Amino acid sequence: MSRPTPRLARLAAWIAIPAALVASGIVVSQASYSAYSATTVNPTNNWTAGSVALTDDDNNTALFTASNLKPGSTGTNCIAVSSTGSLPSAVKLYGTGAATTNGLSTYITVTVTQGTGGGFGSCSGFTATAGAANTFTGTLANFASTYTNYSNGFGTWAPTGATQSAPSESRTYQVTYTLSSTAPNTTQGGTASLGLTWEAQNS
């Protein structure tokens, strides 16, 4: 086989160079190509749960610590309960931890009334809320067995939810007790106790 002449070899080299440049240009063109684009963004989304919150003004002190009672003994006290939660709710009152000896709780009559004004230690300025559903009158034993949890609790208070301009809403509960004048001799030395719980649930 004959070898190409020097002139033909040089011509072939010159022809190869442009072909290589063209191929390289295609690669560069493809690598630098960029499509148009556009985006739109919704700012960061946030979720915050509302709250249901109750406080009272008793300073962790019982409404009554009544001792040495006799037939006809009576007493009255008030307690203010405040709602500071952001959600609308319904508030109910019920008894907890009922206990008695000598049947004393069946001879103590209690009246519980929902209203406004007054507070713990003084019912001065208290005004009852109208309506039979806002007053209970019966024995201590009856209150304890009737109002045992939120679902059957006493009261009609429905806070609308705290706002910046109205950060809290309050109701006062007036409680009066009387040991029946007909309490039998068997109740001597007897005891009765009952805790009061206010619970709010959002509506």
Salt bridges, closest charged atoms under 4 A:
GLU169 OE2 - ARG171 NH2 3.60
